[in-house]
Amino acid sequence: MTMSRLALALGLALAANATRAASIEVQVRDAAGNPLGDSAIYAVPASGGTEARNGRAAIEQVDREFVPYVTVIQVGTTVTFPNRDPILHHVYSFSPAKPFEIKLYTGKSPSEVVFDKSGVVTLGCNIHDWMVGYVVIVPTPHFGKTDATGNVRLRDLPAGAYEVRAWHPQQRAAAQAQSLVLDATGTARTSFEIDSPARKPRFKPPLDRLKY
């Protein structure tokens, strides 16, 4: 086989494999029917074990807020906390899934945090008590977060059975789950209704009145 034919065969094989990846489209609304952004969505294979990708992520502090407000990561991900503000922050968590603290600093994150257990971690700042963020650590590489329209698409899932789970920081009830079976090339669509009040911005003192 000539090199050109070999390259063509390999390209066709890769394209065929790509077309066998399935997707899940999820829509999340609140009890009033409004789109619900910042909802963590993840699909756990019924067959069990998934590959740990040991990824990296960053949660910034911008204008005295955690950005993103909700971060979804796989177990084993390393996270940094760069401070983009001109004032000091002291990031901490008391959550059982990952207690830690990074004491007063600005600029580059002085340390990294490996989130090695599934669960939800609530972030805070020991200096500015209105600062709250969330890290959702999931046992699967198939995850996402709804946008402002309440939609998210999980891509490149192998065919098979999954439990799709949804979580939101302000939910009034326990996290929800649904079972789905994906075909090799299919797109499954599902939706969740989460009883959650609208997120209200918390009061922040003017920057020039802060000591740190």
C-alpha positions in Angstrom: 0.0 0.0 0.0 1.4 3.4 -0.9 1.9 6.1 1.7 -1.0 8.2 0.3 -3.4 5.2 0.5 -2.2 4.4 4.0 -2.8 8.0 5.1 -6.3 7.9 3.5 -7.2 4.6 5.2 -6.0 5.9 8.6 -8.0 9.1 8.1 -11.2 7.2 7.3 -10.7 5.0 10.3 -10.3 8.0 12.6 -13.3 9.6 11.1 -15.4 6.4 11.6 -14.3 6.3 15.2 -15.2 9.9 15.7 -18.7 9.4 14.3 -19.3 6.6 16.9 -19.1 9.1 19.8 -22.5 9.9 21.4 -23.7 13.0 23.0 -26.2 14.1 25.7 -28.1 17.4 25.5 -29.5 18.6 28.8 -31.8 21.4 29.6 -32.3 22.6 33.2 -35.1 24.9 34.4 -36.3 26.1 37.8 -39.7 25.5 39.2 -41.1 28.5 37.5 -39.8 27.3 34.1 -36.9 29.7 33.8 -33.5 28.6 32.5 -31.1 27.7 35.3 -27.5 28.4 34.6 -24.6 27.2 36.7 -26.1 23.7 37.1 -23.5 20.9 37.2 -24.4 18.0 34.9 -22.4 14.8 34.7 -22.9 11.3 33.3 -21.6 8.3 35.3 -21.2 5.0 33.3 -23.3 2.2 34.6 -20.3 -0.1 33.9 -18.3 1.6 36.6 -14.6 2.7 36.3 -13.6 5.6 34.2 -10.2 7.0 33.1 -8.7 9.6 35.5 -7.4 12.4 33.3 -5.6 14.3 36.1 -6.6 17.6 34.5 -5.9 21.2 35.6 -8.2 24.1 36.3 -8.0 27.6 37.7 -10.5 29.5 39.8 -9.8 33.2 39.8 -10.6 35.9 42.2 -11.9 38.9 40.2 -13.7 42.0 41.6 -13.9 40.2 44.9 -15.7 37.2 43.6 -14.8 33.6 42.7 -14.7 33.1 38.9 -16.3 30.8 37.8 -18.9 30.8 40.5 -19.4 27.0 39.9 -16.5 24.8 38.7 -17.1 21.2 37.7 -14.0 18.9 37.6 -13.1 15.2 37.6 -11.6 13.6 40.7 -7.8 14.0 40.6 -7.8 17.5 39.0 -5.3 20.1 40.3 -6.7 23.6 40.8 -4.9 26.9 41.2 -6.5 30.1 42.7 -4.9 33.1 41.1 -5.9 36.4 42.7 -6.5 39.1 40.1 -7.6 41.7 42.6 -5.4 44.5 44.0 -6.2 43.4 47.5 -5.3 40.2 49.5 -7.5 37.1 49.7 -7.4 34.1 52.0 -9.1 31.2 50.3 -10.4 28.3 52.3 -12.8 25.3 52.4 -14.2 23.4 55.4 -16.0 20.9 53.2 -15.4 17.2 54.0 -14.6 16.5 50.3 -11.5 18.8 50.5 -10.6 21.0 53.5 -7.8 23.4 52.7 -6.6 27.0 53.1 -4.4 29.4 51.1 -3.5 32.2 53.4 -3.3 35.9 52.5 -1.9 36.5 49.1 -2.3 38.3 45.8 -1.2 37.5 42.3 -0.1 34.0 41.5 -1.6 31.2 43.6 1.1 30.2 46.1 0.0 26.6 46.1 -2.1 24.1 44.2 -4.9 21.9 45.5 -5.6 18.4 44.2 -9.3 17.5 44.6 -9.0 13.7 45.1 -12.5 12.9 46.4 -16.0 13.2 44.9 -18.3 15.7 46.4 -19.1 19.4 46.6 -16.7 21.9 48.0 -17.8 25.4 49.2 -15.2 28.1 48.8 -14.9 31.1 51.0 -12.5 34.0 51.7 -11.5 34.5 55.4 -11.3 38.3 54.8 -14.4 39.0 52.6 -17.3 36.9 53.8 -19.6 37.6 50.8 -17.2 35.7 48.6 -18.7 32.2 47.9 -17.9 29.7 45.1 -18.4 26.0 44.5 -16.4 23.1 43.2 -18.2 20.0 42.1 -15.8 17.0 42.0 -17.3 14.2 39.9 -16.1 10.5 39.3 -16.3 10.7 35.5 -14.7 12.6 32.6 -18.2 13.3 31.1 -19.4 16.6 32.7 -20.4 20.1 32.0 -22.2 23.2 33.3 -25.4 24.8 32.0 -25.0 28.2 30.4 -27.4 31.2 30.9 -30.0 29.5 28.7 -30.0 26.5 31.0 -28.4 24.2 28.4 -25.3 22.0 28.2 -24.1 19.3 25.9 -21.8 16.4 26.9 -19.8 15.2 24.0 -17.8 12.1 23.0 -19.4 9.5 25.2 -19.0 5.8 24.4 -22.2 3.9 23.8 -23.8 2.4 26.9 -25.9 3.0 29.9 -25.4 6.1 32.1 -26.8 7.8 35.1 -27.0 11.5 34.4 -26.9 13.7 37.5 -27.8 17.3 38.1 -26.8 19.7 40.9 -27.2 23.4 41.6 -25.8 25.5 44.5 -29.3 26.8 45.5 -31.3 23.7 45.1 -33.9 23.1 47.8 -34.0 19.3 47.4 -31.4 16.5 46.9 -29.5 16.2 43.7 -31.4 14.5 40.8 -30.5 11.6 38.6 -31.9 10.0 35.4 -30.9 6.8 33.6 -30.1 6.9 29.8 -28.8 4.4 27.3 -26.7 5.9 24.4 -26.4 4.4 21.0 -22.9 4.6 19.3 -23.8 7.6 17.2 -26.8 9.0 18.9 -27.7 12.1 20.8 -29.9 11.7 23.8 -31.9 14.6 25.1 -33.2 15.0 28.7 -34.2 17.8 31.1 -34.3 18.5 34.8 -36.4 20.8 36.9 -34.6 22.1 40.0 -36.4 24.0 42.6 -34.0 26.9 43.1 -34.5 30.5 44.0 -32.8 33.2 41.9 -29.3 33.9 43.0 -29.1 37.3 44.6 -25.9 39.3 44.5 -24.4 39.8 48.0 -23.4 43.3 49.3 -19.7 44.2 48.7 -18.3 47.3 50.4 -16.6 49.8 48.0 -13.0 48.8 47.3 -11.6 52.0 48.8 -13.2 51.1 52.1 -11.5 47.7 52.5 -8.4 47.3 54.6 -7.2 44.3 52.6 
